[in-house]
Amino acid sequence: MLKNNGVPSREELTEVKPSRERLQQGPVVIVECIQEIPCDPCYYACPRGAFYPFSDINSKPEIDYDKCNGCSICIANCPGLAVFVVDFTYSEEEGLLQIPYELTPLPEKGEEVVTLNRSGEEIGTGRVVKVLNTKKQDRTAIVSVAVPKEILMEARHIKLRREGQ
């Protein structure tokens, strides 16, 4: 439970997850913003209007998944690093996870990484497919990682495997 250990429970995550059908249609945003806090940059970042207007600055984000195409623009705009994009249609065996990344050094395309769950525990490996890091993102890179589909919904960060890391 988020309040006790900083990690959302399965029940809390169920509230913010797209339907199984939508997950099978292509890239889609997942906003793991579980608490009501004063924040709304995701709403203003989305060029497709996939985020419903907030009734109050403290409201949790709500998404119109039919409008979301998984463009990932909202990822770097979230100050809480709570926005991800998942794509179950990436390949037959792998899904694509797009995550915010604010550490240095940045991973490199083609690099094999360790995947971590929400608690920081190692759950598998992945392969960096793309690293997007522009001035517009204000030092929050978006790292795209191919991971086995069975861990796509659990993987939420990566650890580099470089010597000395």
Summary of the structure (lengths in Angstrom):
residues: 165
radius of gyration: 15.2
end to end distance: 30.3
largest distance: 48.6
contacts: 461
relative contact order: 0.16
helix: 16%
strand: 28%
